[in-house]
Amino acid sequence: MPDLTGGTIGCYQILEPLGEGGMATVYRAFDPELKREVAIKVIRRELFGELLLGQMQKRFEREVRSQAKLVHTNITRVLDFGEFQGAPYMVMQYIPGGTLKRFTGHPIFYRKAAELLAPIARALEYAHSQGIIHRDVKPGNILLTADGDPMLSDFGIAKVASDEGENTLTATGMGIGTPEYMAPEQADSRQVTPSVDIYALGVVLYELVTGRKPFEADTPLAVMHKHVYEEIPNPTTLVPDLLPEVEQVIRLALGKKPQERFRSMGDFALALECLARGLVIPASALVSPSTAKTNPAGFARDDGTVLRVPQPKRKWLPWAAGGAGAVLLLSLLIFAIIPAILRPYPTSTPTSNAVIQIPTFTLPVPETEAPSPVPTTVVVVEPSPIVAVSTWQQGSLALLIGSKTARDVYWMDLAGGADPLLLTSSDSKSRFLGTILSPDGLKIAWYDDFYAQTLQKEINGGQATVLANCTQPSFSPDGSHLICKGRDGYFQVVKTSDGSVQSRITTGVESSVLPAWSPTRQEIVFAGFDAERKTVIWRLDLGAGQAIPLAEANYENYAPSWSPDGEWIAFQSAEQGMPSEIWLMDREGGQQRKITFNSGWSRGPSFSPDGQWLAFVSDIAGSIGPDSGELFAISLVTGEQVQLTRTGGMVYDWRVSWGK
């Protein structure tokens, strides 16, 4: 079909071609009635002979029916369809940001990769609930909006479980999909299940994190052979500092057999969401349907199962690099009758005691005793409209305000009553998180999740500077050092004057995140797994080297924060079910109590300088997204709750900091 630019299809004015696929050309067009741009997919009739044309047209019509029934935030919408010069066409929502291909070809930070793919996993989970399997998940079918939000497109080869025409369309026995992203059962034409989409999305995750596809070859047949028989190349050989939990998620998605993968796309989505936010992944999500229990070298799950990764077959098929019709038939037969041999994937398990490199510096204890938060007088009350009292108007706050693509660092003078002041803006790639005030209140540090760097800036002027190649910073009591999470997954102590690493700390706790340095002692609190893979708040003495569990939950215990006197710890928890709320406990883990009782989530607590209030972020007053809301303060004495910002729900929940 010739280029249709400048012409019309139906009532739509064709503006330009956007690309060509295996069976259709996509154009950008204008809808004069609704005054909007749309995308139009037109089948390429010239590619098919008369015998195949009927099947191709049926497949295209099935795409329209399949995609039209899906209504999801991250799935492109079908707006219209028809026929043009004997060729069917479909009108779709126009997504202007290109495709996920722009992120391929080089490694990107795993948190960014997980953030991009988690919404796609949720979209696929929804499609599976509607009886639809995509079967062609790949970067080219993941579109990006102008704001960078991912959208799943192209259900042209989707299998509708109730579609009686499925056998007709696949009667040739050909595996349908893109070879580089095809699950082994697709490659050898076995019956497919929703698990093929888990595998394909796992390939995309591997490609984003490592910068390359797991399997490539000169011919599609050779690629398919590798998917069936060869173990994926170890991602840590390409990204040496890749965290073990990231590799674990990749391997669980890329099991050779469906029963060796995530039990559902929902479990995969949850794992991606946790990776994107730096949360520990619930053990319940990291279980495959396999019930193998015989190999102690495998990765033990909480239900006693052991995850095993298939061992590749010996490379005894020299014809895999090419082949005609007869060779293809032989290869499919061999794929169907020869099972893969399994080999356990050994993973490390957390040790019981920490291995500490003791800091070579001495931190002074503050000369004046900090005020106590007086938790024994806490009154638990349901929040109600209250006229704000003056006691919260003290010190200053560091926080993040903005959208997903432009989250900026702000400073808020509560004592002076001023509106938030913009200190620094992010660029198009940066993803700012974890603001923290220095003990003297003169500097703010935060980290850029995209570049995995900690930055700092003077509040009264100067430029933001990169301090260290680490994330999740927390200042020492005198501000001379900070503790942060290195790219290798371990905590490290960094000198704030020059960014030099003073020591490296191994906590002995799996997936240790968000360290918070005590304002009065050489000890930290942080979040991580215990031996039963429950999420736990831990306390670690930097001198003694023993991590002590304080509070555990089946789903979420997170974002610990110290009181000014170092005797109390606030944290967010979903122990009693979602959504998360703010809790309080003493430094030994005792006297645990819930502080907030809101209708939405409440996260990221921080004590006021006098220890009498907690600041936190909540979505109860509006939100632009799942991790954004407004800033509140709650009195630990009276239970009064005050809204501190009105940004339209743009305050980000990942740790605020209240200090001098």
Residue pairs with C-beta under 8 A, 6 or more apart in sequence:
1 25
1 42
1 44
1 45
1 46
1 85
1 87
3 17
4 14
4 17
4 27
4 42
5 14
5 15
5 16
5 17
5 27
6 14
7 14
8 14
9 27
9 29
9 40
9 42
9 82
9 84
9 89
10 80
10 82
10 84
10 89
10 91
11 31
11 32
11 33
12 29
12 30
12 31
12 38
12 40
12 91
13 29
13 30
13 32
14 27
14 28
14 29
14 40
15 27
15 28
15 29
15 30
15 37
16 27
16 28
17 25
17 26
17 27
17 28
18 26
18 27
18 28
18 39
19 25
19 26
20 26
20 44
21 154
21 156
22 47
23 43
23 44
23 47
23 48
23 56
23 59
23 60
23 156
24 41
24 42
24 43
24 44
24 60
24 156
25 41
25 42
25 44
26 39
26 40
26 41
26 42
27 39
27 40
27 42
28 37
28 38
28 39
28 94
29 37
29 38
29 39
29 40
29 91
30 36
30 37
30 38
31 37
31 38
31 91
36 94
37 94
37 96
38 79
38 91
38 92
38 93
38 94
39 76
39 91
39 92
39 93
39 94
39 95
40 89
40 90
40 91
40 92
41 89
41 90
41 92
42 84
42 87
42 88
42 89
43 56
43 57
43 60
43 87
43 88
43 89
44 87
45 53
45 86
45 87
48 56
55 168
55 169
57 88
58 165
58 168
58 169
59 156
59 157
59 169
60 88
60 90
60 156
61 88
62 158
62 160
62 163
62 165
62 169
63 90
63 154
63 155
63 156
63 157
63 158
64 78
64 81
64 88
64 90
65 160
66 132
66 155
66 158
66 160
67 75
67 76
67 78
67 90
67 92
67 155
67 158
68 78
69 130
69 132
70 126
70 127
70 130
70 132
70 155
71 77
72 122
72 123
72 126
72 127
73 119
73 123
74 119
74 120
74 122
74 123
74 149
74 150
74 151
74 152
75 123
75 126
75 127
75 151
75 152
75 153
76 92
76 93
76 95
76 143
76 151
76 152
76 153
77 92
77 93
78 90
78 91
78 92
79 91
79 92
79 93
80 90
80 91
81 88
81 89
81 90
81 91
82 88
82 89
82 91
83 89
92 153
93 151
95 143
95 144
95 145
95 151
95 153
96 145
96 146
97 143
97 144
97 145
97 146
97 147
97 148
98 143
98 144
99 139
99 140
99 141
99 142
99 143
99 144
100 116
100 139
100 140
100 142
100 143
100 144
100 150
100 204
100 208
101 139
101 140
102 144
103 112
103 113
103 116
103 139
103 208
104 139
104 207
104 208
104 211
105 211
106 211
107 208
107 209
107 210
107 211
107 238
107 239
108 208
108 209
108 211
108 450
109 449
109 450
109 451
109 452
110 209
110 242
110 243
110 246
110 275
111 275
111 276
111 277
111 278
111 431
111 449
111 450
112 208
112 431
112 449
112 450
113 205
113 208
113 209
114 205
114 272
114 273
114 275
114 276
115 276
115 431
116 142
116 150
116 208
117 150
117 201
117 204
117 205
117 208
117 272
118 269
118 272
118 273
118 276
119 149
119 150
120 137
120 142
120 150
120 152
120 201
121 201
121 265
121 268
121 269
121 272
122 269
123 152
124 134
124 137
124 152
124 194
124 197
124 201
124 265
124 269
125 264
125 265
125 266
125 269
127 133
127 134
127 152
127 155
127 158
128 194
128 197
128 264
128 265
131 160
131 161
131 162
132 155
132 158
132 159
132 160
132 161
133 158
133 159
133 161
133 192
133 193
133 194
133 196
133 197
134 141
134 152
134 155
134 158
134 197
134 200
135 157
135 158
135 159
135 176
135 177
135 186
135 192
135 196
135 197
135 200
136 154
136 156
136 157
136 158
136 176
136 177
136 178
136 181
136 200
137 152
137 181
137 197
137 200
137 201
137 204
138 178
138 180
138 181
138 200
138 203
138 204
139 204
139 207
141 152
141 153
141 154
142 150
142 151
142 152
142 153
142 204
143 150
143 151
143 152
143 153
144 150
144 151
145 151
147 403
147 404
147 405
148 404
148 405
149 404
157 176
157 177
159 166
159 192
160 166
170 176
170 189
173 189
173 332
174 189
175 182
175 186
175 187
175 188
175 189
175 224
176 186
177 186
177 196
177 200
179 187
179 220
179 221
179 223
179 224
179 227
180 203
180 213
180 215
180 216
180 223
181 199
181 200
181 203
181 204
182 196
182 199
182 200
182 224
182 227
183 192
183 195
183 196
183 199
183 200
183 227
183 258
184 199
184 227
184 228
184 256
184 257
184 335
184 340
185 191
185 192
185 193
185 195
185 196
185 257
185 258
186 192
186 196
187 224
187 225
187 227
187 228
187 335
188 224
188 228
188 332
188 335
188 336
189 332
189 335
189 336
190 336
193 258
194 264
194 265
195 258
195 261
196 258
197 265
198 253
198 261
198 262
198 265
198 268
199 253
199 254
199 255
199 261
201 253
201 265
201 268
202 250
202 252
202 253
202 254
202 261
202 268
203 213
203 214
203 254
205 249
205 250
205 253
205 272
206 213
206 214
206 232
206 235
206 250
206 254
207 213
207 214
209 235
209 239
209 242
209 246
209 250
210 235
210 238
210 239
211 238
212 238
214 232
214 233
214 254
215 223
215 226
215 227
215 230
215 232
216 223
217 223
217 225
217 226
217 320
217 321
218 321
218 322
219 320
219 321
219 322
219 323
221 320
221 321
221 322
221 323
221 327
221 328
221 331
222 320
222 321
222 322
224 331
224 335
225 317
225 320
225 331
225 335
228 256
228 335
228 340
229 312
229 313
229 315
229 340
230 312
230 313
230 315
231 309
231 310
231 311
231 312
231 343
232 250
232 251
232 254
234 247
235 242
235 246
235 247
235 250
236 242
236 247
241 487
241 488
241 489
243 489
243 511
244 347
244 348
244 489
245 275
245 281
245 510
245 511
246 275
248 286
248 299
248 347
249 268
249 271
249 272
249 275
249 281
249 286
251 307
251 309
251 345
252 260
252 261
252 262
252 271
252 286
252 288
252 307
253 261
253 262
253 268
254 261
255 261
255 288
255 307
255 309
255 310
256 309
256 310
256 340
257 290
257 310
257 340
258 289
259 288
259 289
259 290
260 288
260 290
260 307
260 308
260 309
260 310
261 288
262 268
262 271
262 285
262 288
263 287
263 288
263 289
267 284
267 285
267 286
267 287
268 285
270 281
270 282
270 285
271 281
271 285
271 286
273 279
274 280
274 281
274 282
274 285
275 281
277 627
277 654
278 471
278 472
278 513
278 514
279 513
279 535
279 556
279 558
280 510
280 511
280 513
280 527
280 528
280 529
280 535
281 511
282 533
282 535
282 554
282 555
283 301
283 302
283 529
283 532
283 533
283 534
284 302
284 554
286 301
286 307
286 533
287 301
287 302
287 303
287 305
288 301
288 305
288 307
290 305
290 306
290 307
290 308
291 305
292 298
292 305
292 306
292 308
293 304
293 305
293 306
294 306
295 306
295 308
295 344
296 306
297 344
297 346
298 306
298 307
298 308
298 344
298 345
298 346
299 306
299 307
299 345
299 346
299 347
300 306
300 349
301 307
302 532
302 533
306 344
307 345
308 342
308 343
308 344
308 345
309 342
309 343
309 344
309 345
310 340
310 341
310 342
310 343
311 340
311 341
311 342
311 343
312 340
313 338
313 340
313 341
317 331
317 334
319 327
319 331
320 331
323 331
349 510
350 508
350 509
350 510
350 529
350 531
351 508
352 508
353 508
353 545
353 546
353 547
354 505
354 506
354 507
354 508
354 509
354 540
354 545
354 546
354 547
355 506
355 508
355 545
356 505
356 506
356 542
356 543
356 545
357 503
357 504
357 505
358 503
358 542
358 543
359 481
359 493
359 502
359 503
359 522
359 542
360 502
360 503
361 480
361 481
361 502
363 476
363 477
363 478
363 480
363 481
363 522
364 477
364 478
365 477
365 520
365 521
366 477
366 519
366 520
369 565
370 519
370 520
370 563
370 564
370 565
370 566
370 611
371 564
371 565
371 610
371 611
371 612
372 563
372 565
372 567
372 568
372 611
373 563
373 564
373 565
373 568
373 584
373 607
373 611
373 612
373 636
374 611
374 612
374 636
374 637
375 568
375 584
375 586
375 591
375 593
375 636
377 636
377 637
378 584
378 593
378 595
378 636
378 637
378 639
379 637
379 638
379 639
380 593
380 594
380 595
380 597
380 639
381 597
381 638
381 639
382 597
383 596
383 597
383 598
383 639
383 641
386 640
386 641
386 642
388 640
388 642
389 635
389 640
391 610
391 612
391 613
391 635
392 414
392 608
392 613
392 633
392 635
392 642
392 644
393 414
393 415
393 417
394 414
394 415
394 608
394 609
394 610
395 414
395 415
395 441
395 608
395 609
395 658
395 659
395 660
396 411
396 412
396 413
396 414
396 415
396 437
396 441
396 459
396 658
396 659
396 660
397 411
397 412
397 414
397 437
397 606
397 615
397 631
397 644
397 656
397 657
397 658
397 659
398 409
398 410
398 411
398 412
398 435
398 436
398 437
398 444
398 446
398 656
398 657
398 659
399 410
399 412
399 420
399 435
399 617
399 631
399 645
399 651
399 652
399 656
399 657
400 407
400 408
400 409
400 410
400 432
400 433
400 435
400 446
400 651
400 652
400 654
401 407
401 408
401 410
401 420
401 645
401 647
401 650
401 651
401 652
402 408
402 426
402 650
402 652
403 624
403 625
403 650
404 625
405 428
406 425
406 426
407 426
407 431
407 432
407 433
407 652
408 422
408 423
408 424
408 425
408 426
408 432
409 422
409 423
409 424
409 425
409 432
409 435
409 444
409 446
409 457
409 464
410 420
410 421
410 422
410 423
411 420
411 421
411 423
411 444
411 459
412 418
412 419
412 420
412 421
412 631
412 644
412 645
413 421
414 644
414 658
420 645
420 647
423 444
423 457
423 459
423 464
424 455
424 457
424 464
426 432
426 448
429 450
429 451
430 448
430 450
430 451
431 448
431 449
431 450
432 446
432 447
432 448
432 449
433 446
433 447
433 448
433 449
433 471
433 472
433 652
433 654
433 655
434 446
434 447
434 471
434 472
434 473
434 514
434 654
434 655
435 444
435 445
435 446
435 655
435 656
435 657
436 444
436 445
436 446
436 473
436 474
436 475
436 482
436 655
436 657
437 443
437 444
437 475
437 657
437 658
437 659
437 660
438 444
438 445
438 475
438 479
438 496
438 659
439 475
439 476
439 477
439 478
439 479
439 519
439 659
439 660
440 479
440 660
441 459
441 659
441 660
442 458
442 459
442 460
443 456
443 457
443 458
443 459
443 479
444 456
444 457
444 459
444 657
445 454
445 455
445 456
445 467
445 473
445 475
445 482
445 496
446 454
446 455
446 456
446 473
447 453
447 454
447 455
447 470
447 471
447 472
447 473
447 484
448 454
448 455
449 471
452 469
452 470
452 471
452 487
453 466
453 467
453 468
453 469
453 470
453 471
454 466
454 467
454 468
454 469
454 470
454 471
454 473
454 482
454 484
454 494
455 464
455 465
455 466
455 467
456 464
456 465
456 467
456 496
457 463
457 464
457 465
466 499
467 473
467 482
467 494
467 496
467 499
468 484
468 492
468 494
468 499
468 501
469 486
469 487
470 484
470 485
470 486
470 487
470 492
470 494
471 484
471 485
472 484
472 485
472 513
472 514
472 515
473 482
473 483
473 484
473 494
474 482
474 483
474 484
474 515
474 516
474 517
474 524
475 481
475 482
475 496
475 517
476 482
476 483
476 493
476 517
477 517
477 518
477 519
477 520
479 496
480 495
480 496
480 497
481 493
481 494
481 495
481 496
481 502
482 493
482 494
482 496
482 517
483 491
483 492
483 493
483 494
483 505
483 515
483 517
483 524
484 491
484 492
484 494
484 515
485 491
485 492
485 512
485 513
485 514
485 515
486 492
486 501
486 504
489 512
490 504
490 505
490 506
490 507
490 512
491 504
491 505
491 506
491 507
491 512
491 515
491 524
491 526
492 501
492 502
492 503
492 504
492 505
493 501
493 502
493 503
493 504
493 505
494 500
494 501
494 502
495 501
495 502
505 540
505 542
507 526
507 528
507 538
507 540
507 547
508 547
509 526
509 528
509 529
509 530
509 536
509 538
509 547
510 528
510 529
510 533
511 528
511 529
512 526
512 527
512 528
512 538
513 526
513 527
513 528
514 526
514 527
514 558
514 559
514 560
514 655
515 524
515 525
515 526
516 524
516 525
516 526
516 560
516 561
516 562
517 523
517 524
517 562
518 524
518 525
518 562
518 566
519 562
519 564
519 565
519 566
520 565
520 566
521 541
521 566
522 541
522 542
522 543
523 539
523 540
523 541
523 542
524 539
524 540
524 542
525 537
525 538
525 539
525 540
525 550
525 560
525 562
525 569
526 537
526 538
526 540
526 560
527 535
527 536
527 537
527 538
527 557
527 558
527 559
527 560
527 571
528 535
528 536
528 538
529 535
529 536
530 536
530 549
530 552
534 552
534 553
534 554
535 552
535 553
535 554
535 555
535 556
535 557
535 558
536 549
536 550
536 551
536 552
536 553
536 557
537 549
537 550
537 551
537 552
537 557
537 560
537 569
537 571
537 585
537 589
538 547
538 548
538 549
538 550
539 547
539 548
539 550
539 569
539 587
539 589
540 546
540 547
540 548
548 589
549 589
550 569
550 585
550 587
550 588
550 589
551 557
551 571
551 573
551 583
551 585
551 589
551 592
553 573
553 574
553 575
554 575
555 574
555 575
555 578
556 572
556 573
556 574
556 575
556 580
557 571
557 572
557 573
557 575
558 571
558 572
558 573
558 580
558 603
559 571
559 572
559 603
559 604
559 605
559 654
559 655
560 569
560 570
560 571
561 569
561 570
561 571
561 605
561 606
561 607
561 655
562 568
562 569
562 607
563 569
563 570
563 607
563 611
564 607
564 609
564 610
564 611
565 611
566 587
567 586
567 587
568 584
568 585
568 586
568 587
568 607
568 611
569 584
569 585
569 586
569 587
570 582
570 583
570 584
570 595
570 605
570 606
570 607
570 614
571 582
571 583
571 585
571 605
572 580
572 581
572 582
572 583
572 602
572 603
572 604
572 605
572 616
573 580
573 581
573 583
573 594
574 580
574 581
575 583
576 594
578 601
579 598
579 600
579 601
579 602
580 601
580 602
580 603
581 594
581 595
581 596
581 597
581 598
581 601
581 602
582 594
582 595
582 596
582 602
582 603
582 605
582 614
582 616
582 634
583 592
583 593
583 594
583 595
584 591
584 592
584 593
584 595
584 614
584 636
585 591
585 592
585 593
595 605
595 614
595 634
595 636
596 602
596 616
596 618
596 634
596 641
598 618
598 620
599 620
600 618
600 619
600 620
600 623
600 629
601 618
601 619
601 629
601 653
602 616
602 617
602 618
602 620
602 632
603 616
603 617
603 618
603 653
604 616
604 617
604 653
604 654
604 655
604 656
605 614
605 615
605 616
606 614
606 615
606 616
606 655
606 656
606 657
606 658
607 613
607 614
607 615
607 658
608 614
608 615
608 633
608 658
609 658
609 659
609 660
611 636
612 635
612 636
612 637
613 633
613 634
613 635
613 636
613 658
614 633
614 634
614 636
615 631
615 632
615 633
615 644
615 656
615 658
616 631
616 632
616 633
616 634
616 656
617 628
617 629
617 630
617 631
617 632
617 651
617 652
617 653
617 656
618 629
618 630
618 632
619 628
619 629
619 630
619 649
620 629
620 630
620 632
621 629
621 630
621 632
621 643
621 646
621 649
622 629
622 630
622 648
622 649
623 629
623 649
624 648
624 649
624 650
627 652
627 653
627 654
628 649
628 650
628 651
628 652
628 653
629 649
629 651
629 653
630 643
630 644
630 645
630 646
630 647
630 649
630 651
631 643
631 644
631 645
631 651
631 656
632 641
632 642
632 643
632 644
633 641
633 642
633 644
634 640
634 641
634 642
635 641
645 651
